[in-house]
Amino acid sequence: MSTFTIFLALIVVVAFLLVVVIMVQNPKGGGLSSSFGGGGTQQLGGVKKTTDFLDKSTWTLAALMLVLILLSNVAINRGPKAESKALDPNATTLPVTPQETPATPSETETNSNNAE
């Protein structure tokens, strides 16, 4: 199992946990919910410690995901270097010679009719 695969699995787990933590939070009433009448359904006396824990866990999981994504970028196995030959000064190019296209039957008939 490569390092990149481990990072990828960790990113998927952290993304799932982040979705769960965000879905558990109560709406604060400042976003779209207040414009659609959802502001009146909020609790007046919510538990403060739970809200703080969910806020901190959201920011922690988001920061962890950012770090994992950056580390996975470093761990990618890029394989052999495939560089452009247009940028390589030592690349040899073959000369391009124009080829004649064969005449279509309609062109040969037109040419023979004009010759008569």
N, C-alpha and C positions, 0 to 999 in steps of 0.2 A: 504494500500500500504506500503510495507516494505521499509526500508532504502536502502537495496541493489537494489531494483527495481528503486528507484529514482536515485541512482548512475549509474545504467545501462543505464537509459534513458539519463542522462547527458553525459555519455561517448559516446553514439551514436550521439548525437547532436554535441558534440565537434569534433568527428571524421569526420562528414559530413562537418563542417565548415573548418576543417583543409584541407580536400581534395579540397574544393572550393578555399581556399586561395592559395594553392600550384598550382592549375591549372591556376589561373589568372596571376601568376608571369611570367615575360619574362625570357627566358633562358639566363644564364650568359655567355655561350660559352665555359666553361671550362670542361664540361662533355662529354657525348656521342654525343651531337649535333655538336661539332666541328669536330669530326672524320668522320662524315657522310656528311660534307659539309653544315651544318646548320649554320655555323658561319657567312656567308655573308648576312644572312637575318635579322640580328639584327639591331635595331634602333641605330643610332649614338647619338641622343640627347634625351634620354628618360627622363621622369619626375623623378627627384631624390626623391622628397617627397613621391611619391606613392611607390617607391621601398623600401624606409626605412620603411614605414608603413606596407607593406606586409611582409618584413623580420621580423619586431618586432611582428607582429600578428602571424606569423608562429611559432616563438619561444615561444610566450605566450600560444598559443593553445596547443603546444606540452607539455609544462610544466604543464598546467592545466589538460591535459589528464593523464599525469603521476601521478599527485596528486590524481585525481579521481579514478584511478585504484588502487592505494595503499589504499585509504580510503574505496573503495568497498570491498577490501580483508578483512579489519577489520570488515565490516558490515555484512559479510556473516553469515547467521544463520546456524550454523553447526549441530544443532540437538543433539540427544543423543550421548554420547561418545561411539564409537565403537572401542575398543582397541583389539589388537591381544591377543589371549589366549596363544600363544607361549611365549609372554613376561610377562604374569601374573604369578607370583610365586604361587598364591593361586588357580589357575585353577586346576580342577580335570580332570584327563584323564582316559579314560576307557582302561583296558588292551586289547591288540590286541592278539587274538588267531587265529592261522592259521587254515583255514578250508580245509578239504579234498575236492578235486574236483572229481565229479563222473567220472568214467572211460568211455571213448567213446567206441562205439561198435567195432571199429577196434582194440582197445587195448585188449578187452576181447577175440576176435577171435584169435588174435596172441598168447595170453597167453594160451588159450585152445589148440591150435595146437602144441605149444611147449611142453605141458604137455603129449601129447600122444606119 
